[in-house]
Amino acid sequence: MKRLLLVGAGHAHAQVLKDWIAAPVPGVDLIVVSPSALAPYSGMVPGWLAGSYRYEDICIDIEVLAAAAGAHFIEGVLASLDPEQHRAHLVGGMVLEYDVLSLNVGSTLNPPTVEGTHVLPLRPLGGLRLAWEALLAEMAPAPQRPLAITAVGGGAAGVESLLAVLKRLRVQQPNRELSATLVGRSATLLPSLPRAAAKSAQAALARAGVELRLGSDFAAGDASASDVLLWAAGAEAHAWQRASGLAVGTSGYIRIDPHLRSLSHPHVHAVGDCAEWAEPLPKAGVYAVRMGPVLSRNLRAALGVGLPQAYLPQRRVLALLATADDSAIACWGPATLRGRWVWRLKDRIDRNFLQRFALSPAPRGGGELTRRTSA
Ligand SMILES: Cc1cc2nc3c(=O)[nH]c(=O)nc-3n(C[C@H](O)[C@H](O)[C@H](O)COP(=O)(O)OP(=O)(O)OC[C@H]3O[C@@H](n4cnc5c(N)ncnc54)[C@H](O)[C@@H]3O)c2cc1C
C-alpha cells in the first residue's frame, strides 16, 4: 500500500480530492492534513468581512471532501519535514510517513503584536476569523468613542479588506465616528494592476473616508494611535520551509520544476503560494486554482498511474476587487472596468467556484489510521 499525503487545504488540494472522488487510485492510502475542516476561499473573505456572506458560506468543507474521497482527514498543522526519511512531523507530536507528499500550505504574514490594539492579520484566515469575531463582539456594547483603524498594505487584499471592515463597522455602529488610514510602502496603490484600477480604488477609499499614506513604512506610532490594525502586507513563506532541507528560493518558497515537484526532492510536490516556479509568479489564488488539475494528474503519475504534465502559467489573469459598495473593479490585462455588474459577476464566479466542491456530509470514510503513523 502506498501513501499519498496532502498537507494544507489550499485551492489545488481541493481539486485533487474532487478528482479522487471520481477516480481513486487503487492501493493508495490518502491522507489530508489541515488546521481546520473548513478551508476559507480568500476571494470571498472581503465579502465575509463586509457581512455579505456567513463564514461557512465562503469555505470548502475539506473534511467532507476527504470523506467522500475515502481519505483520512487529520485536523493538524505541519511543524517540520524530513524529506530524506519521507516523514512529516505535526504540531503535537504526530509523525506521518509517506511515499508521495504534496504541499499546498499558502503563505503567511508577520504582523506586530500591539498591546491594546486589535490586530487583524489577513493570514492565516482561521486567525483572522477569531480576531474579527472577537472585535465585533467587543464592539457591540462599546461606548461611543471614536475608533481609529489603520490598514497596512496597499495591494488588493489591503484595499478590499479595509473597505469591507469599514462597511461592516458602520452598519453595526452607525453613530460611531470612524477614522481610517491606509499605509502602503509602494508610492502607488495596487502597484501590480493598471493605473485606472488604482484610480477607481482610490476614489472608493476617498468615499469611505480613508486617508492614504503611500510610499510610507508602518511605524510603531501608527500602531499605538490605532484601535484596529488590519495587516495585509508582506506575504512570507512559512518558517519551516527554510528548515525543511527542500530547495527554497531567497524568500523561502519551495522551488519547483514544471511538473510541480521540488527541485531537490522530486517525491515532494508543492503548489500555490508556498511554491516558487521557474519565474516567480504573483501570490494569487488563480495560480493555485490552475495548478490543481495538473497537480492531480502528476500525483497520480508519481503513484505509477499515467504520465505527468507540465504546468504552464496563464499569462493574463482576471483580477476582481470588491469595493464594499455593491460595486467591484475588474482588470483584464490593461483593461479596467467598474460597476455594480462587476460585483454581481464576481459574486457569481466565486459562488460557482465553491459550488464545485459542495457535497452533502456523508459517513466519514478512511478506516483506521494506524500503519506508519506515530504520535
Ligand atoms: C483578503 C484576501 C483576498 C484575496 N483575494 C484574492 C482574489 O480575489 N484573487 C486571487 O487570485 N487571490 C486573492 N488573494 C490571494 C490568495 O489568497 C492566495 O494567493 C491564495 O489563497 C493562495 O492559495 P493557496 O492554495 O496557495 O493557499 P491557501 O488558499 O492560503 O491555502 C493554504 C491552506 O494551507 C493551510 N496551512 C497553512 N499552514 C499549514 C500547515 N503548517 N499545516 C497544514 N496546513 C497548513 C491553511 O490553513 C490553508 O487552508 C487574496 C488574499 C487575501 C488575504
The ligand as an ORCA input file, in Angstrom:
! r2SCAN-3c Opt
* xyz 0 1
  C      -8.268     39.052      1.871
  C      -7.621     38.393      0.687
  C      -8.270     38.429     -0.539
  C      -7.690     37.824     -1.646
  N      -8.363     37.847     -2.828
  C      -7.838     37.240     -3.892
  C      -8.559     37.227     -5.125
  O      -9.653     37.779     -5.251
  N      -7.979     36.580     -6.186
  C      -6.763     35.963     -6.090
  O      -6.294     35.372     -7.070
  N      -6.056     35.971     -4.932
  C      -6.562     36.588     -3.837
  N      -5.847     36.602     -2.672
  C      -4.552     35.901     -2.619
  C      -4.861     34.443     -2.336
  O      -5.499     34.360     -1.100
  C      -3.687     33.499     -2.256
  O      -2.799     33.737     -3.300
  C      -4.234     32.065     -2.337
  O      -5.101     31.801     -1.274
  C      -3.138     31.052     -2.340
  O      -3.752     29.813     -2.471
  P      -3.068     28.509     -1.945
  O      -3.911     27.381     -2.460
  O      -1.628     28.503     -2.284
  O      -3.115     28.603     -0.364
  P      -4.269     28.993      0.664
  O      -5.536     29.296     -0.011
  O      -3.667     30.022      1.547
  O      -4.465     27.661      1.467
  C      -3.423     27.141      2.264
  C      -4.021     26.215      3.287
  O      -2.954     25.575      3.991
  C      -3.239     25.595      5.387
  N      -1.967     25.567      6.110
  C      -1.111     26.596      6.304
  N      -0.056     26.170      7.030
  C      -0.241     24.849      7.280
  C       0.498     23.863      7.989
  N       1.690     24.148      8.565
  N      -0.015     22.607      8.070
  C      -1.197     22.305      7.482
  N      -1.936     23.202      6.790
  C      -1.471     24.461      6.689
  C      -4.037     26.878      5.599
  O      -4.815     26.766      6.749
  C      -4.871     26.932      4.322
  O      -6.088     26.249      4.475
  C      -6.405     37.201     -1.548
  C      -5.748     37.187     -0.312
  C      -6.344     37.769      0.791
  C      -5.599     37.734      2.118
*
